[in-house]
Amino acid sequence: MLSDIYSKQKAQCEKSIEALKKDFTTLRTGKVSINILDHITVDYYGSQTPLNQVATILASDASTLSISPWEKTMLKSIESALAAANIGVNPNNDGESIKLFFPPMTKEQREENAKQARAMGEKAKISIRNVRKDTNDAIKRLEKDKALSEDEAKKAYDEVQKLTDSYVAKIDDTVKAKEAELLKL
């Protein structure tokens, strides 16, 4: 019964770390990534649709993204969605595709992205702490129902705290690695 609680906690903590890594893909490093466009949606026949579901997105080189819509009529709406997204570049429409030319990142942009990475890390830590709270509540219920003795419950709380600390340390390491990548010239 406690092993089930621990495994559930581990699974939820792993999901938090995966979510953090997914959030990191939206941050621009020295080389531009197509993931920087993940949050952009386009008006496609009246419904908001993710950009990658109406066009092919390719990284031509380290500083250029090329967006080729599957329907040429989508060029204007994709261009306006990109302009509204405020990603730091203006879309260049050549009638066939849209190209985004990203200038080299300045030191200030790199520092701002590192700050965003730290904020994302804090959000993940909050998620881990919420998992700890839920796990501790489950242990309290078992203790209240007399399924656990007081000593067993104390050991369970200690184990939950150890797991929480290990996942917080993993988040810190992940954030440090991302910061180093972002600040590297």
C-alpha positions as CSV (number, residue, x, y, z in Angstrom):
1,M,0.0,0.0,0.0
2,L,2.8,2.4,0.8
3,S,4.8,1.2,-2.2
4,D,1.8,2.2,-4.4
5,I,1.8,5.6,-2.9
6,Y,5.5,6.0,-3.5
7,S,5.3,4.8,-7.1
8,K,2.4,7.2,-7.8
9,Q,4.5,10.1,-6.3
10,K,7.5,9.1,-8.5
11,A,5.3,8.9,-11.6
12,Q,3.8,12.4,-11.0
13,C,7.2,13.9,-10.2
14,E,8.6,12.4,-13.5
15,K,5.7,14.1,-15.3
16,S,6.6,17.4,-13.8
17,I,10.2,17.0,-15.0
18,E,9.0,16.1,-18.5
19,A,6.7,19.1,-18.5
20,L,9.7,21.3,-17.5
21,K,11.8,19.9,-20.4
22,K,8.9,20.5,-22.8
23,D,8.7,24.1,-21.5
24,F,12.4,24.5,-22.1
25,T,12.0,23.8,-25.8
26,T,10.1,27.0,-26.2
27,L,13.2,29.0,-25.1
28,R,15.6,30.1,-27.9
29,T,19.2,29.2,-27.5
30,G,22.0,30.1,-30.0
31,K,20.5,27.8,-32.7
32,V,16.8,28.5,-33.6
33,S,14.4,25.6,-33.0
34,I,11.1,24.9,-34.6
35,N,9.7,24.4,-31.1
36,I,9.8,28.2,-30.7
37,L,6.6,28.2,-32.8
38,D,4.7,25.5,-30.7
39,H,2.4,27.9,-29.0
40,I,1.3,29.7,-32.1
41,T,-2.2,29.0,-33.5
42,V,-3.7,30.0,-36.8
43,D,-7.3,30.7,-37.8
44,Y,-8.1,27.7,-40.0
45,Y,-11.6,27.9,-41.4
46,G,-13.0,29.5,-38.2
47,S,-11.1,27.4,-35.6
48,Q,-7.8,28.1,-33.9
49,T,-5.4,25.4,-35.0
50,P,-1.7,24.9,-34.1
51,L,0.7,26.1,-36.8
52,N,2.4,22.8,-37.2
53,Q,-1.0,21.2,-38.2
54,V,-1.5,23.5,-41.2
55,A,2.1,23.9,-42.4
56,T,5.5,22.3,-42.7
57,I,8.1,24.0,-40.5
58,L,11.8,23.5,-41.2
59,A,15.0,25.0,-39.7
60,S,16.9,25.9,-42.8
61,D,20.0,26.8,-40.9
62,A,21.0,28.0,-37.4
63,S,19.1,31.3,-37.7
64,T,16.3,30.7,-40.3
65,L,12.9,29.0,-40.1
66,S,10.9,28.2,-43.2
67,I,7.1,27.7,-43.0
68,S,5.4,26.2,-46.0
69,P,1.6,26.0,-45.6
70,W,-0.3,23.0,-47.1
71,E,-2.8,25.4,-48.6
72,K,-1.4,28.6,-50.2
73,T,-4.6,30.5,-49.0
74,M,-3.2,30.1,-45.5
75,L,-0.2,32.4,-46.1
76,K,-1.9,35.6,-44.9
77,S,-3.4,34.1,-41.8
78,I,-0.1,32.4,-40.9
79,E,1.8,35.7,-41.5
80,S,-0.6,37.6,-39.2
81,A,-0.5,35.0,-36.5
82,L,3.3,35.1,-36.5
83,A,3.3,38.9,-36.4
84,A,0.8,38.8,-33.5
85,A,2.9,36.2,-31.6
86,N,5.7,38.7,-31.0
87,I,8.5,36.2,-31.3
88,G,11.1,38.9,-32.1
89,V,11.2,38.7,-35.9
90,N,9.0,39.8,-38.8
91,P,7.7,37.2,-41.2
92,N,8.9,37.4,-44.8
93,N,6.3,36.2,-47.3
94,D,7.6,35.2,-50.7
95,G,4.3,34.0,-52.1
96,E,5.1,30.3,-51.6
97,S,6.4,30.2,-48.0
98,I,7.2,32.3,-45.0
99,K,10.7,32.7,-43.8
100,L,11.7,33.9,-40.3
101,F,15.3,35.3,-40.1
102,F,16.4,35.3,-36.4
103,P,19.3,37.7,-35.6
104,P,22.0,36.5,-33.3
105,M,20.9,36.7,-29.7
106,T,22.2,39.6,-27.6
107,K,23.6,39.1,-24.1
108,E,20.4,40.6,-22.6
109,Q,18.2,38.2,-24.6
110,R,20.2,35.3,-23.3
111,E,20.0,36.5,-19.7
112,E,16.2,37.0,-20.1
113,N,15.8,33.5,-21.4
114,A,17.9,32.2,-18.5
115,K,15.6,34.1,-16.1
116,Q,12.6,32.5,-17.8
117,A,14.2,29.0,-17.4
118,R,14.6,29.7,-13.7
119,A,10.9,30.7,-13.5
120,M,10.0,27.5,-15.3
121,G,12.1,25.6,-12.8
122,E,10.3,27.2,-9.9
123,K,7.0,26.3,-11.4
124,A,8.1,22.7,-11.6
125,K,9.3,22.7,-8.0
126,I,5.8,24.0,-6.9
127,S,4.3,21.1,-8.8
128,I,6.6,18.6,-7.0
129,R,5.7,20.2,-3.7
130,N,2.0,19.8,-4.5
131,V,2.6,16.1,-5.3
132,R,4.3,15.8,-1.9
133,K,1.3,17.4,-0.2
134,D,-1.1,15.0,-2.0
135,T,1.1,12.0,-1.0
136,N,1.3,13.1,2.6
137,D,-2.5,13.5,2.7
138,A,-2.9,9.9,1.4
139,I,-0.6,8.8,4.2
140,K,-2.6,10.8,6.8
141,R,-5.8,9.1,5.6
142,L,-4.2,5.6,6.0
143,E,-3.0,6.6,9.5
144,K,-6.5,8.0,10.4
145,D,-8.1,4.7,9.2
146,K,-5.7,2.8,11.4
147,A,-4.0,1.1,8.4
148,L,-0.7,2.5,9.5
149,S,0.8,3.0,13.0
150,E,2.2,6.3,14.0
151,D,5.8,5.1,13.6
152,E,5.1,3.7,10.1
153,A,3.5,7.0,9.1
154,K,6.5,8.9,10.3
155,K,8.8,6.7,8.3
156,A,6.5,7.2,5.3
157,Y,6.6,11.0,5.6
158,D,10.4,10.8,5.8
159,E,10.5,8.7,2.6
160,V,8.1,11.1,0.8
161,Q,10.4,14.0,1.8
162,K,13.5,12.1,0.5
163,L,11.8,11.6,-2.8
164,T,10.7,15.2,-3.0
165,D,14.2,16.4,-2.2
166,S,15.7,14.2,-4.9
167,Y,13.3,15.5,-7.6
168,V,13.9,19.1,-6.5
169,A,17.6,18.4,-6.9
170,K,17.0,17.0,-10.4
171,I,15.0,20.1,-11.3
172,D,17.9,22.3,-10.1
173,D,20.4,20.3,-12.2
174,T,18.1,20.6,-15.3
175,V,17.7,24.3,-14.8
176,K,21.5,24.8,-14.3
177,A,22.2,22.9,-17.5
178,K,19.7,24.9,-19.5
179,E,21.1,28.2,-18.1
180,A,24.6,27.1,-19.2
181,E,23.3,26.3,-22.7
182,L,21.4,29.6,-22.9
183,L,24.3,31.8,-21.7
184,K,26.9,30.0,-23.9
185,L,28.1,32.1,-26.8
